[in-house]
Each structure stands twice: as C-alpha cells, then as structure tokens.
C-alpha cells in the first residue's frame, strides 16, 4: 500500500466544486483519502517542498522557481494523504502532465483530455497555465513521505 501527497493549489483550493471533483476522481479510482485539510505555505516551507527546483538558493534555482514559489505561497492549498495499491502511478495518471512547451515551435502542449489538470480549468472557466496549475501529486513513494511530513508541519 503506497502513500502519496496530493495538493490542490491556491487558485483552485478555494473552490469547493474543485475539491469535490478531485476527491471524487481519486475515490472513484479506488484510492482512499486518509486526510485532507487547508493550510498555507511559508516561503521557507515552499523551498523545502520544492527543493529539487529551488536547489538551495535563488541563484541555483530552476528558471521558473520564483514564479512557482510566489504562486504556492499566495493562498491556502488543500493537501491530502492518499493511499492505495500503486497509488503514485495511479494518481499521476489521473492528474496528467503539466503543460509542456514544444522545443521546436514554442507552442504549449496541454495535459491530456480527461485528466484533472486538463478538466478543472475548463470546469471553472480558467485558462490553462504553465505555472499556476491545479494540482501537485508526489512522483515517487519517497517524495510522498517527504511531502506529507512537510505538510504536517505547516
């Protein structure tokens, strides 16, 4: 049984219909939501959570990090502990990819239709945004454990 951390991000967490939609998608897939609550990230906790993007300092951070940090600290998020067999892979399939940029044309490639990252912005009439996306989901069991531990300290 794997544990994962799933977080609805600030622009979407204050919309009850989004929270209910995400929870329904997870439970309809046979996953169990152990807990869920609203919390806010400080700058320091955002840096800890997104350590692979922050890389210890703003000078070493990935180019998009400052925008991501500003977004994740801009309001409350809704974080959930989710468990199930192969939970990480199943959740990531439901969530879908982030928006990508085609290296040759510069065109944005949206997440696949039917995924949470594709459907939620349409549901609430918001544009798809490369940084201010709907949801975060752990990408590995170790990340899930680390992210859950960080979230509990908020």
Secondary structure, DSSP 8 states (H G I E B T S, - for coil): -EEEEEEE-HHHHT-HHHHHHHHHHHHHTT-EEEEEEEE---HHHHHHHTHHHHTTSTTTS-TTHHHHHHHHTSS-EEEEEEEETTHHHHHHHHH----EE-TTT--EE---TTSHHHHHHHHTT----SSS-SEEE-SSHHHHHHHHHHHHT-
